[in-house]
């Protein structure tokens, strides 16, 4: 009789299933979703929870394993992840290979770019309503700390959003941003899932690994526990602030922006009337929206000087465009 009793649900399993259920709440019943699967604990737990939650809603769950071809035997590792996904119960365990080319930003960035391009392409082909990524609270904390170290401003410190929709319609979902990495491992242990540990995740050549293995543990030891949670909370609060700022900017921008020959122009007087934080955000948003490039803080401040410290200086060279004061307007023109 004891053998017929249901095994009690692990707290880790319950937590991750709830996180996935919440993330899928606005995905239509019967839709197709795709999980990015590496074979590690985070993505395995995410895949298993997604399959479980999808059953009651008649959703089609795919997994995609991307072989970056950066390690010997990577094809076998990808095949193993696909087999694990089939055992979990996905409708189709997809695999693809990518050619990772470092264009000067580092191997991590190149691999990430290639991976996201593959995920985006196959998600479109499969008409997936969302691509689920296995980033955890620990990943979020590392991202925020890296942004802080680079001094790249509030946008970087916002970390990874739980939901993001690209211009092409690809929707990225990160259900596990409130879940610790230890919880995904506990999920896999409770579910008898065999985890593959990527050796790159402990390779000190990579900055993120050094943050994970050296910096955060020292911070926890010296400042007390809860550092990862505090960093994740910071990201969440900054995203809330940014959303409020963005709403203000979009309301303001309609009245002060005009199309110009080969570009766009903004009223200098209107920019001057706004606080510096709002003025700088407007400048960055205008350039990003019109030319698809992100300005650094130094570049943004140079453009702002055309408003606040105008003394007849000439055009400023920016990525993909120039900025110049023409009469009472700041004109951004394609280079």
C-alpha positions as CSV (number, residue, x, y, z in Angstrom):
1,X,0.0,0.0,0.0
2,X,2.9,2.4,0.9
3,X,4.3,1.9,-2.6
4,X,1.0,3.3,-4.1
5,X,1.2,6.5,-2.2
6,X,2.1,9.6,-4.3
7,X,5.5,10.9,-3.7
8,X,5.3,14.3,-1.9
9,X,5.9,17.3,-4.2
10,X,9.3,18.8,-3.7
11,X,9.3,22.5,-2.7
12,X,11.7,23.2,-5.5
13,X,9.4,21.5,-8.1
14,X,6.4,23.5,-6.8
15,X,8.3,26.8,-6.9
16,X,9.5,26.4,-10.4
17,X,6.2,25.1,-11.7
18,X,4.5,28.2,-10.2
19,X,7.0,30.5,-11.8
20,X,6.4,29.0,-15.2
21,X,2.7,29.0,-14.7
22,X,2.8,32.7,-14.0
23,X,5.0,33.4,-17.0
24,X,2.7,31.5,-19.3
25,X,-0.5,33.2,-18.0
26,X,-0.9,35.5,-21.0
27,X,0.1,32.9,-23.6
28,X,-3.0,31.6,-25.4
29,X,-4.1,28.0,-24.8
30,X,-3.0,25.8,-27.7
31,X,0.0,28.0,-28.6
32,X,3.5,26.7,-29.3
33,X,6.3,27.7,-26.9
34,X,10.0,26.9,-27.2
35,X,12.5,26.4,-24.4
36,X,16.2,27.1,-24.9
37,X,17.8,23.9,-23.6
38,X,21.5,23.5,-22.8
39,X,21.3,20.4,-20.7
40,X,22.2,22.3,-17.5
41,X,20.1,22.3,-14.4
42,X,18.4,25.7,-15.1
43,X,17.2,24.8,-18.6
44,X,16.3,21.2,-17.7
45,X,14.2,22.3,-14.8
46,X,12.6,25.0,-17.0
47,X,11.8,22.4,-19.7
48,X,10.3,19.9,-17.3
49,X,8.1,22.6,-15.6
50,X,7.0,24.0,-18.9
51,X,5.9,20.5,-20.2
52,X,4.0,19.9,-17.0
53,X,2.2,23.3,-17.1
54,X,1.5,23.1,-20.8
55,X,-0.4,19.8,-20.6
56,X,-3.6,21.3,-19.1
57,X,-3.6,24.1,-21.7
58,X,-3.0,22.0,-24.8
59,X,0.2,23.8,-25.5
60,X,2.9,22.5,-27.8
61,X,6.3,22.6,-26.2
62,X,9.5,22.5,-28.2
63,X,13.1,22.5,-27.0
64,X,16.0,23.9,-28.9
65,X,19.6,23.0,-28.1
66,X,22.2,25.2,-29.8
67,X,25.6,23.6,-30.4
68,X,28.2,26.4,-30.4
69,X,30.9,24.0,-31.5
70,X,33.4,25.5,-29.0
71,X,34.2,22.2,-27.2
72,X,35.3,18.8,-28.3
73,X,32.2,16.5,-28.3
74,X,29.8,19.4,-28.3
75,X,27.6,17.6,-30.8
76,X,27.2,14.7,-28.4
77,X,26.4,17.0,-25.6
78,X,23.7,18.6,-27.7
79,X,22.3,15.2,-28.7
80,X,22.2,14.2,-25.0
81,X,20.2,17.3,-24.1
82,X,17.8,16.5,-26.9
83,X,17.4,13.0,-25.6
84,X,16.7,14.3,-22.1
85,X,14.1,16.7,-23.5
86,X,12.3,13.8,-25.3
87,X,12.3,11.9,-22.0
88,X,10.8,14.9,-20.3
89,X,8.0,14.9,-22.9
90,X,8.5,17.8,-25.3
91,X,6.7,17.6,-28.6
92,X,9.9,18.0,-30.6
93,X,13.5,18.3,-29.4
94,X,15.2,20.4,-31.9
95,X,19.0,20.9,-32.4
96,X,21.0,23.4,-34.5
97,X,24.7,24.3,-34.9
98,X,26.1,27.9,-35.0
99,X,29.3,29.4,-36.1
100,X,30.6,31.6,-33.3
101,X,32.8,34.4,-34.6
102,X,34.4,36.8,-32.2
103,X,34.1,40.2,-33.8
104,X,36.1,41.9,-31.0
105,X,33.6,41.8,-28.2
106,X,34.8,38.5,-26.7
107,X,33.8,34.9,-27.0
108,X,30.9,35.2,-24.5
109,X,29.3,38.0,-26.5
110,X,29.9,36.2,-29.8
111,X,28.3,32.9,-28.5
112,X,25.4,34.8,-27.1
113,X,24.8,36.7,-30.4
114,X,24.9,33.5,-32.4
115,X,22.6,31.6,-29.9
116,X,20.0,34.3,-29.9
117,X,20.0,34.5,-33.7
118,X,19.4,30.8,-33.9
119,X,16.6,30.9,-31.3
120,X,14.9,33.8,-33.0
121,X,15.1,32.2,-36.4
122,X,13.6,28.8,-35.4
123,X,11.0,30.4,-33.1
124,X,9.7,32.4,-36.1
125,X,9.7,29.2,-38.3
126,X,7.8,27.3,-35.6
127,X,5.4,30.3,-35.0
128,X,6.3,30.1,-31.3
129,X,4.3,32.4,-29.0
130,X,7.3,32.7,-26.7
131,X,10.9,31.5,-26.2
132,X,11.6,30.6,-22.6
133,X,15.1,31.2,-21.2
134,X,16.5,29.7,-18.0
135,X,18.1,32.7,-16.4
136,X,17.8,32.6,-12.7
137,X,18.1,35.2,-9.9
138,X,21.8,34.4,-9.6
139,X,22.2,35.2,-13.3
140,X,20.4,38.5,-12.7
141,X,22.6,39.4,-9.8
142,X,25.7,38.7,-11.9
143,X,24.3,40.9,-14.8
144,X,23.6,43.8,-12.5
145,X,27.1,43.6,-10.9
146,X,28.8,43.5,-14.3
147,X,26.8,46.5,-15.3
148,X,27.8,48.4,-12.2
149,X,31.5,47.5,-12.7
150,X,31.4,48.8,-16.3
151,X,29.7,52.0,-15.2
152,X,27.2,51.7,-18.0
153,X,24.3,53.4,-16.3
154,X,20.8,52.6,-15.2
155,X,19.9,50.7,-18.3
156,X,22.5,48.1,-17.6
157,X,21.6,48.0,-13.9
158,X,18.1,47.0,-14.9
159,X,19.4,43.6,-15.7
160,X,17.3,41.2,-17.8
161,X,13.6,41.9,-18.1
162,X,11.2,39.0,-17.3
163,X,9.4,39.6,-20.7
164,X,10.7,41.3,-23.8
165,X,9.3,41.5,-27.3
166,X,11.7,42.3,-30.2
167,X,10.7,44.4,-33.2
168,X,10.3,41.3,-35.2
169,X,7.7,40.0,-32.7
170,X,9.9,37.4,-31.0
171,X,8.8,37.2,-27.4
172,X,11.4,36.2,-24.7
173,X,10.2,34.9,-21.4
174,X,12.4,34.4,-18.3
175,X,10.2,32.7,-15.7
176,X,13.1,31.9,-13.3
177,X,14.4,35.4,-12.5
178,X,13.1,35.0,-8.9
179,X,14.4,31.5,-8.5
180,X,17.9,30.6,-7.1
181,X,20.3,28.4,-9.0
182,X,20.3,25.9,-6.1
183,X,16.5,25.5,-6.5
184,X,16.9,24.4,-10.2
185,X,19.4,21.8,-9.0
186,X,17.0,20.6,-6.3
187,X,14.3,20.4,-9.0
188,X,16.5,18.1,-11.2
189,X,17.5,15.9,-8.2
190,X,13.8,15.5,-7.2
191,X,12.8,14.8,-10.8
192,X,15.7,12.3,-11.5
193,X,17.0,14.5,-14.3
194,X,20.7,14.1,-15.2
195,X,22.4,17.5,-15.3
196,X,25.2,18.4,-17.7
197,X,27.7,21.0,-16.2
198,X,29.2,23.2,-18.9
199,X,32.9,23.5,-18.2
200,X,32.8,27.1,-19.5
201,X,30.7,27.9,-16.4
202,X,33.7,27.5,-14.2
203,X,36.3,28.8,-16.6
204,X,38.0,31.9,-15.1
205,X,38.8,33.3,-18.6
206,X,35.2,34.6,-18.6
207,X,34.3,37.7,-16.7
208,X,30.9,36.4,-15.6
209,X,32.5,33.2,-14.1
210,X,34.9,35.3,-12.1
211,X,32.0,37.4,-10.8
212,X,30.1,34.1,-9.9
213,X,33.0,32.2,-8.4
214,X,35.1,35.0,-6.8
215,X,33.3,38.3,-6.4
216,X,29.9,37.4,-5.2
217,X,31.1,34.9,-2.6
218,X,33.5,37.6,-1.2
219,X,30.6,40.1,-1.0
220,X,28.4,37.5,0.7
221,X,31.2,36.8,3.2
222,X,32.1,40.4,3.9
223,X,28.6,42.1,3.7
224,X,26.4,39.2,4.8
225,X,24.0,36.9,3.0
226,X,21.3,38.2,0.6
227,X,23.6,40.1,-1.8
228,X,22.2,38.3,-4.9
229,X,18.6,39.0,-3.8
230,X,19.5,42.7,-3.1
231,X,21.0,43.1,-6.6
232,X,18.0,41.5,-8.2
233,X,15.7,43.8,-6.3
234,X,17.7,46.8,-7.5
235,X,17.2,45.7,-11.1
236,X,13.5,45.4,-10.6
237,X,13.2,48.8,-9.0
238,X,15.3,50.4,-11.8
239,X,13.1,48.8,-14.4
240,X,10.0,50.3,-12.7
241,X,11.7,53.7,-12.8
242,X,12.7,53.3,-16.4
243,X,9.1,52.4,-17.4
244,X,7.9,55.6,-15.8
245,X,10.6,57.6,-17.5
246,X,9.9,56.0,-20.9
247,X,6.2,56.9,-20.6
248,X,7.1,60.5,-19.9
249,X,9.6,60.6,-22.7
250,X,7.1,59.2,-25.3
251,X,4.6,61.8,-24.2
252,X,7.2,64.6,-24.5
253,X,8.8,63.5,-27.7
254,X,5.7,63.8,-29.9
255,X,5.7,67.6,-29.4
256,X,9.4,68.3,-29.8
257,X,10.6,66.0,-32.6
258,X,10.3,66.6,-36.3
259,X,11.6,64.7,-39.3
260,X,14.5,66.4,-41.1
261,X,16.4,65.7,-44.3
262,X,18.3,62.4,-43.9
263,X,17.4,62.3,-40.2
264,X,15.4,63.8,-37.4
265,X,15.5,67.0,-35.3
266,X,14.6,68.0,-31.7
267,X,13.7,71.4,-30.3
268,X,16.8,72.7,-28.3
269,X,14.5,74.9,-26.2
270,X,12.3,71.9,-25.2
271,X,15.4,69.8,-24.4
272,X,16.8,72.7,-22.2
273,X,13.5,73.0,-20.3
274,X,13.7,69.3,-19.2
275,X,15.8,68.0,-16.3
276,X,19.1,66.5,-17.3
277,X,18.0,62.9,-16.7
278,X,15.0,63.3,-19.0
279,X,17.0,65.4,-21.6
280,X,19.7,62.7,-21.8
281,X,17.1,59.9,-22.2
282,X,15.4,61.8,-25.0
283,X,18.6,62.1,-26.8
284,X,19.5,58.4,-26.5
285,X,16.0,57.4,-27.5
286,X,15.9,59.6,-30.6
287,X,19.2,58.3,-31.8
288,X,18.4,54.6,-31.0
289,X,14.9,54.8,-32.6
290,X,16.1,56.6,-35.8
291,X,19.5,55.0,-36.4
292,X,19.5,51.8,-34.3
293,X,22.6,52.7,-32.2
294,X,23.1,53.1,-28.5
295,X,25.0,56.2,-27.4
296,X,27.5,56.0,-24.5
297,X,27.1,58.4,-21.7
298,X,30.0,60.5,-23.0
299,X,28.5,60.8,-26.4
300,X,25.1,61.7,-24.9
301,X,26.6,64.5,-22.8
302,X,28.4,65.9,-25.8
303,X,25.1,66.1,-27.6
304,X,23.5,67.7,-24.5
305,X,26.2,70.4,-24.6
306,X,24.7,71.6,-27.9
307,X,21.7,72.5,-25.8
308,X,23.1,73.7,-22.5
309,X,26.6,75.1,-23.5
310,X,26.0,76.2,-27.1
311,X,28.9,78.4,-28.3
312,X,28.9,77.8,-32.0
313,X,30.7,74.4,-31.9
314,X,30.4,72.2,-35.0
315,X,28.8,68.9,-35.6
316,X,29.5,65.9,-33.4
317,X,30.3,62.5,-34.9
318,X,28.3,59.7,-33.5
319,X,27.8,56.1,-34.5
320,X,25.8,56.1,-37.8
321,X,24.9,59.8,-37.6
322,X,26.0,63.3,-36.7
323,X,24.5,65.8,-34.3
324,X,24.5,69.6,-35.0
325,X,22.8,72.6,-33.7
326,X,20.9,74.3,-36.6
327,X,19.0,77.4,-35.4
328,X,16.8,76.4,-32.6
329,X,17.0,72.6,-33.2
330,X,19.4,69.7,-32.7
331,X,19.6,67.9,-36.0
332,X,20.6,64.2,-36.2
333,X,21.6,63.2,-39.8
334,X,22.7,59.9,-41.2
335,X,26.5,59.8,-41.9
